[in-house]
């Protein structure tokens, strides 16, 4: 289990190194996740021990937000000055995300002809085959 946790951290370190070396505008962990995905795709699947490590990390994901929350509270005075812009950015980005997600869903539904992913048969709006 420790070996797979180390593998995850090594992929993140490689991602951070790539971002730093090439001055890319992406977060290092995202590049590391792409690297890990590529390795797992080449392997043909996710090993059971790696899945167990991932499940453990996801089960404790809320703990990883504590440092961010502390940072927000530590700099609350700075945020208080810019709350209108921050609020507009949060609400605007949320609305744009919902709209883009809906458009992609409609596009994919039309592309697949309205088939249900489970059985491959067309499904009407009431869920009838």
N, C-alpha and C positions, 0 to 999 in steps of 0.2 A: 504494500500500500504506500509506503514511504517512497518507493522508487517511482510510482506513477505520479505522486504529488510533486516529486522533484522534476519529472518530465514536464508537467504543466508549467512549473516555474521556469524551467529552462526555455520552453517555448515563449513564455512572456519576456524573458531576458533577451532572447534572440530578436523578438519583435521590437523591444525598446532599443536595442543596438541598431537595428535596420533603420528605424525612424530617426535616431540621432545621427547616424552616418550619412543618410541621404536627405536629411532635413524634410521629411515627408509630413504632410499636414494631417496625419492619422495618429490616433493613440497607439502606443506600443502594444498594449494588450490585445487590441483588435488584430494587428499584424500577427502576433503570437497565436491567436485563436485560428487565424487562417492557416498558419503553418501547421498547427496541431491537426486541423481538419484535413489538410493535404496528406499528412503522415497517416492518419487513420483511414482515409480513403484509399491510399496506396496499400495499406494492410488489409483492407476489405472489411473492416468492422471495428467495434469498440471492445477491447478486452474487458472481461468481467471486473477485474480489480480496478481498472480505470473508471468504469461506470460507478463502482462503489465509492471511489474518491470523489467523483463529480457529484454524486448524490449527497455525500456528507457535506461538501462545500455549499451546495444549494440549500441544504437543510439549515445551515448556519449563516446564510447570506445576510440576514438582518444585522449581524454583528459587524459586517464589513462597512455598514453605513454609519456606524457610531463616529469614526473620525471625521467624516464629512459633516455630520450634524454638529459636532463640537466646533469645527471650523466656521460653520455658519453662525453659531452663537457667539464665537469669539470676535467675529467681524460684523456683528449685527448693526453697529452704528453706521458702518459704510453702506450696508444694504438698506438701512432706513432712509438714507438720502436718495437712493435711486429706485425706490419701490415702484413708482409708476412705470418706468421703463422695464423693470424686471417683470412686473405683472403683465404688461402688454406682450412682452416676449414669450412668457410662459403660456398665456392664453392663446396668442397667435400661433405659436408653434404647435400647440395641442390641436387647434382647429385645422391647421394645414395637414397634420399627421392623420387626423380622422378622415379628412376629405381625400387625401391621396390613397389611404388604405381602402376606402370605399370604391374609388375609381379603379384601383388594381383588382379588387374583388369582382367588380362588374366586368372588367376586361377579361379576367381569367374565366369567369362564368360563361361569357360569350365564346371565348376561345375553346372551351371544353364542351360547348353545346349544352350546358346546364346539367351535365352528368354528375351524379353523386360519386364522390371519391371512393366510397365503400364497394359498390357493385358495378359501376360502369354503365348503369342504365339511366336514361333521362328521368328527372324528377320534376314534377310541376310545383307550383308555389305552395300547395297544400301538403307537399311531401308524398303525394301519391305517385306510384310508378305507372 
